[in-house]
Amino acid sequence: MDLERRVSFQPIRSFIPQTTQKNMETQIDFLQWLEPDMALKILMFLDDSADLIRASAVSRFWQNIVVSNGLSKQLCVTRFPQLASITRVVEVSHDNSEPSRNSGETEHRAYASLFRALTRFPQSYCIADPVSASSTDNYPEESIMNTLDPRDKILHRDSYWSSKGSDDPETPETLIYNLTANLCVITEIILHPFQAMFQLDLPIYSSKSVRFRMGHPKSCKELDHDFMEAQECADDKLIWTYTSQIFPVARENRLQRFKLPEPVVCIGGFLQIELLGRVQKQAADSKYYICVAHVQAIGRPLSPAFSVEFSKPPDSVSLEYDANEFGNIMRNVSKGHNSSLSTSLLPVQPPRQLAWGNLQDFMHMVQAHPDGVEYEWVDDDDDELEMV
């Protein structure tokens, strides 16, 4: 093992003669032979929280270095910079005693466990509910709610969200979603532009590009409101703590995956999809529209083992740690439970014979039915997620 990249007690022993090891076991920890700064520098090479836990169990001297210098927290913040906003730690109690708050030992346990959760908890689809859209053309038929329906609707048109039309092709739109936990680590976003099979020329109403933001409410009370029903946007009700780069969107009728350069911890549980630029005019009114068939986020929800709580002042963020729940989840992980990501929440492509149907259905696909019901189909050669 490369000493410069990964140092733990056992590898260090392997470099020391057996006679010296015997003397160490009976006399003194070898780290005590070094200057404190050098001992700390060696332990800071550990890049896994499990190694820090093992190191802290070697001796009281080692434990004091790990705990007093907050090495577990440093490891978490170095790998996931968003965690720097956490100001205190609370360990949940299950025996009716007062919860443990912000002691060095509590922080050490919590952050060491958090690092394992961020890298080992099972992956999942992380969007729970839609919150708002910056505009909707026909509500509720073309609501943001439709972007979370995984079923492929062959004989219905209400399987997508549509913006209002704009004369300016640079007019942006935003879609906001609530995640399944207020503490998640997100790795990628899935977006499926909508193709209007019921319109002539089968136009695809994609955006030119997309950007993602994550954050938390300014106040929970401000989000106690049905923004979709009121046709209002919740953008100004949230504080965005992460903003991604801009990704180009392919003008294609398929699932497109946007992998973030590094996993991002969303503290607060809200995701914004910012759709930038318009490429398609609608023939009926010569206005530009953006339409989305499906949105999903992939990552690791950390509840119920971890959650965050915001309090006054607004920049006070508490990390709540439940050791019992963490242990339960990690036991399931070690047994191989929940190790694979189900595709049940992604759109299912229909067999070709169902997609085409009979001639009458095909005619309905390329033009609106007189009674206002319109139809669409999806090609069956888009079975796999494609990377942009």
C-alpha positions in Angstrom: 0.0 0.0 0.0 1.3 3.5 -0.9 2.2 5.3 2.3 1.8 8.7 0.7 -1.8 8.1 -0.3 -3.2 5.9 2.5 -1.8 5.4 6.0 -3.3 3.2 8.7 -1.8 1.5 11.7 -1.3 -1.9 10.2 0.6 -0.7 7.0 2.9 1.4 9.2 3.8 -1.6 11.3 4.7 -3.5 8.1 7.6 -1.1 7.5 9.0 -1.5 11.1 11.3 -4.4 12.1 9.7 -7.0 14.3 12.0 -6.2 17.3 11.0 -2.5 17.1 7.3 -3.5 16.8 7.7 -5.5 20.0 9.3 -2.6 21.8 6.5 -0.3 20.6 3.8 -2.6 21.9 5.4 -2.6 25.3 6.6 0.9 25.6 5.0 3.7 23.5 2.9 4.6 20.4 5.3 5.4 17.5 3.4 8.7 16.8 4.5 10.0 20.1 8.1 9.9 18.8 7.1 12.6 16.3 6.4 16.2 16.5 2.6 16.8 16.9 2.3 18.5 13.5 4.0 15.6 11.8 1.7 13.1 13.6 -1.3 15.1 12.5 0.0 15.3 8.9 0.4 11.5 8.8 -3.2 10.9 10.0 -4.6 13.5 7.5 -3.5 11.2 4.7 -6.3 8.8 5.6 -9.0 9.1 3.0 -11.6 6.8 4.4 -13.7 7.4 7.5 -13.4 3.7 8.4 -9.6 4.2 8.6 -10.1 7.2 10.9 -12.3 5.1 13.1 -9.6 2.4 13.3 -6.9 4.9 14.0 -8.9 6.5 16.8 -9.1 3.1 18.4 -5.3 2.4 18.5 -4.7 4.5 21.6 -5.9 7.5 23.5 -3.1 9.5 22.0 -4.2 8.6 18.4 -7.8 9.2 19.4 -7.0 12.7 20.7 -5.4 13.6 17.4 -8.3 12.4 15.3 -11.1 13.8 17.5 -9.6 17.1 18.7 -8.6 18.1 15.1 -12.0 17.1 13.6 -10.4 14.9 11.0 -13.7 13.1 10.2 -15.3 16.5 9.5 -12.3 17.7 7.5 -12.5 14.5 5.3 -16.2 15.1 4.6 -15.9 18.8 3.8 -12.8 18.1 1.6 -14.8 15.6 -0.5 -18.1 17.4 -0.3 -17.6 21.1 0.1 -21.3 21.8 0.6 -21.1 20.3 4.1 -19.0 23.3 5.3 -22.3 25.1 5.9 -23.2 22.8 8.8 -22.7 24.6 12.1 -23.4 21.9 14.7 -24.2 18.2 15.2 -27.0 16.6 17.2 -27.0 12.9 17.8 -30.5 11.5 18.2 -31.2 9.6 21.4 -33.5 6.6 21.7 -33.5 6.1 25.4 -35.4 9.3 26.4 -32.2 11.0 27.4 -31.1 14.4 26.1 -29.6 14.3 22.6 -25.9 14.7 22.4 -24.8 18.0 21.0 -21.6 19.2 19.4 -19.1 17.4 21.5 -15.9 16.3 19.8 -16.8 12.6 20.2 -20.3 13.3 18.8 -18.9 15.1 15.8 -16.3 12.4 15.2 -19.0 9.6 15.1 -21.5 11.6 13.1 -19.0 12.8 10.4 -17.3 9.4 10.1 -20.7 7.8 9.6 -21.8 10.5 7.3 -18.8 9.9 5.0 -19.8 6.3 4.8 -23.4 7.2 4.0 -22.4 9.6 1.3 -20.3 6.9 -0.5 -22.0 3.6 0.5 -25.8 4.2 0.9 -27.8 2.6 -2.0 -28.5 4.8 -5.0 -32.1 5.8 -5.6 -34.3 8.2 -7.6 -34.4 11.3 -5.5 -37.3 13.5 -6.7 -40.4 13.3 -4.5 -42.8 16.0 -5.7 -42.9 19.0 -8.1 -43.1 22.4 -6.5 -43.5 25.0 -9.2 -42.9 25.9 -12.9 -42.0 29.4 -14.0 -44.9 29.1 -16.5 -47.4 26.5 -17.7 -49.2 26.8 -21.0 -52.3 24.8 -20.2 -52.9 23.9 -16.6 -53.4 21.2 -15.4 -53.2 19.3 -18.7 -49.6 20.4 -19.3 -48.5 20.6 -15.6 -45.0 20.0 -14.2 -46.7 17.1 -12.4 -46.6 15.2 -15.7 -42.8 15.2 -15.8 -42.7 12.6 -12.9 -45.0 10.1 -14.4 -42.9 7.1 -15.5 -45.6 5.4 -17.5 -45.6 5.8 -21.2 -48.9 7.3 -22.3 -49.5 6.3 -25.9 -53.1 7.5 -26.2 -52.9 10.7 -24.1 -51.2 14.0 -24.5 -50.9 14.9 -20.8 -47.5 13.2 -20.3 -45.4 16.4 -20.5 -45.0 19.9 -19.2 -45.2 22.9 -21.5 -44.0 26.5 -21.0 -46.0 29.4 -22.2 -45.1 30.6 -25.6 -42.6 33.4 -26.1 -41.5 35.6 -29.0 -38.0 35.7 -27.6 -36.0 32.4 -28.1 -33.8 33.3 -25.2 -36.6 33.3 -22.6 -35.6 30.8 -19.8 -37.8 28.6 -17.8 -37.4 26.9 -14.4 -38.8 23.7 -12.9 -38.5 23.2 -9.1 -38.8 19.8 -7.3 -38.7 18.7 -3.7 -36.3 15.8 -3.1 -37.1 12.6 -1.1 -34.9 13.8 1.8 -33.6 17.2 2.9 -30.1 15.8 2.8 -29.1 14.0 -0.4 -26.0 13.5 -2.5 -26.9 13.9 -6.2 -24.8 12.4 -9.0 -26.8 13.0 -12.1 -30.0 14.4 -13.6 -32.1 12.8 -16.3 -34.1 15.0 -18.7 -36.3 13.9 -21.6 -37.3 16.6 -24.1 -40.8 16.3 -25.5 -41.6 15.5 -29.1 -45.1 16.5 -30.3 -46.1 13.5 -32.4 -49.6 15.0 -32.8 -48.2 18.0 -34.7 -47.1 18.2 -38.3 -43.3 17.7 -38.8 -43.2 16.1 -35.3 -41.3 19.0 -33.6 -39.1 18.5 -30.6 -39.6 21.3 -28.0 -36.2 21.0 -26.3 -34.2 23.8 -24.7 -30.8 24.7 -26.0 -29.1 23.9 -22.7 -29.8 23.2 -19.0 -28.4 24.2 -15.6 -29.1 22.7 -12.2 -29.3 24.4 -8.8 -29.8 22.9 -5.3 -30.7 24.5 -2.1 -33.1 25.1 0.8 -36.1 27.3 1.6 -35.6 30.8 3.0 -38.5 29.9 5.3 -40.6 26.7 5.6 -43.7 28.9 6.0 -43.1 30.5 2.6 -43.3 27.1 0.9 -46.6 26.2 2.7 -48.4 27.2 -0.5 -49.6 25.4 -3.7 -47.5 27.1 -6.3 -48.8 24.9 -9.1 -52.4 25.6 -8.4 -51.8 29.3 -8.0 -49.6 29.3 -11.2 -46.8 31.0 -9.3 -43.0 30.4 -9.3 -41.2 29.5 -6.1 -37.7 30.7 -7.3 -37.5 33.6 -4.9 -38.5 31.4 -2.0 -35.3 29.4 -2.0 -31.6 29.9 -1.4 -29.5 28.1 -3.9 -26.2 26.8 -2.4 -25.0 25.0 -5.5 -25.1 25.9 -9.2 -23.9 23.6 -11.9 -22.2 24.3 -15.2 -24.3 24.7 -18.3 -24.9 21.5 -20.2 -26.0 21.4 -23.9 -29.3 19.6 -24.5 -29.6 17.4 -27.6 -32.6 18.2 -29.7 -33.7 14.5 -29.6 -36.6 12.5 -28.3 -34.7 10.4 -25.7 -33.7 10.3 -22.1 -30.6 12.4 -21.7 -28.3 12.0 -18.7 -26.3 14.9 -17.2 -23.7 13.6 -14.9 -22.4 16.2 -12.4 -18.5 16.6 -12.4 -18.5 15.6 -8.7 -21.3 14.3 -6.5 -23.1 17.2 -4.8 -24.7 17.2 -1.4 -28.0 19.0 -1.5 -28.6 20.5 2.0 -32.2 21.5 2.2 -33.8 19.1 -0.4 -34.8 21.3 -3.4 -33.7 21.0 -7.0 -34.1 23.5 -9.8 -33.9 22.6 -13.5 -33.1 25.8 -15.4 -33.9 25.5 -19.1 -32.0 28.0 -21.2 -32.9 29.0 -24.7 -35.6 27.8 -27.1 -35.2 26.1 -30.5 -38.8 25.3 -31.6 -41.7 27.5 -32.8 -45.2 26.2 -32.7 -46.8 26.5 -36.1 -50.2 27.6 -34.7 -49.0 30.8 -33.1 -45.3 31.2 -34.2 -44.1 31.4 -30.6 -41.2 29.5 -29.0 -42.0 26.8 -26.4 -40.1 24.4 -24.2 -41.7 21.1 -23.3 -40.3 18.3 -21.1 -41.6 14.7 -20.9 -39.7 13.5 -17.9 -37.3 14.6 -15.2 -35.5 12.5 -12.5 -32.5 12.9 -10.2 -30.2 10.0 -9.2 -28.3 10.0 -5.9 -28.3 8.8 -2.3 -31.0 10.0 0.1 -29.5 10.0 3.6 -32.7 9.9 5.6 -33.6 8.6 8.1 -30.1 8.2 9.3 -29.3 11.9 8.7 -31.2 15.1 8.2 -30.7 18.8 8.5 -32.5 21.5 10.4 -32.4 25.2 9.8 -32.8 27.7 12.6 -32.3 31.3 13.4 -30.0 32.9 12.5 -30.7 31.7 8.9 -27.1 30.5 8.5 -27.4 28.0 11.4 -27.6 24.5 10.1 -27.8 21.4 12.4 -26.9 17.9 11.2 -29.1 15.4 13.0 -27.5 11.9 13.2 -29.4 8.7 14.1 -26.8 6.0 14.9 -29.4 3.2 15.0 -30.8 4.0 11.6 -27.3 4.3 10.2 -26.4 0.9 11.5 -29.6 -0.7 10.1 -29.0 0.7 6.6 -25.3 -0.3 6.6 -26.2 -3.8 7.6 -28.6 -4.0 4.7 -25.9 -2.7 2.4 -23.4 -5.3 3.6 -26.0 -8.0 2.9 -26.4 -6.7 -0.6 -29.9 -5.4 -0.1 -31.0 -2.4 -2.2 -27.7 -2.5 -4.1 -29.2 -2.1 -7.6 -31.2 0.8 -8.9 -34.6 -0.1 -10.2 -35.7 1.3 -13.5 -39.4 1.4 -12.6 -39.4 5.2 -12.3 -38.1 5.7 -15.8 -40.5 5.9 -18.8 -41.2 2.5 -20.3 -40.9 2.3 -24.1 -43.9 0.5 -25.7 -43.6 -2.4 -28.1 -43.8 -1.2 -31.7 -47.1 -2.9 -32.4 -48.7 -1.0 -29.5 -47.0 2.3 -30.5 -48.3 2.2 -34.1 -51.7 0.6 -33.4 -54.1 0.7 -36.4 -54.3 3.2 -39.1 -56.8 5.3 -37.3 -54.5 5.6 -34.3 -51.6 6.5 -36.6 -53.7 9.3 -38.1 -54.4 10.7 -34.7 -50.7 10.7 -33.9 -49.9 13.2 -36.6 -52.8 15.6 -36.0 -55.2 16.5 -33.2 -58.4 14.6 -32.9 -61.5 16.8 -33.5 -62.7 16.4 -29.9 -59.4 17.8 -28.6 -57.7 14.6 -27.5 -54.3 14.2 -29.1 -52.0 11.2 -29.4 -48.3 10.3 -29.5 -45.9 7.4 -29.7 -42.3 6.8 -28.7 -39.8 4.8 -30.8 -38.8 1.5 -29.2 -35.1 2.0 -30.0 -34.6 4.3 -27.1 -34.6 1.5 -24.5 -31.3 2.5 -22.9 -30.4 5.8 -21.2 -28.0 7.7 -23.4 -25.3 10.0 -22.2 -25.1 13.6 -23.5 
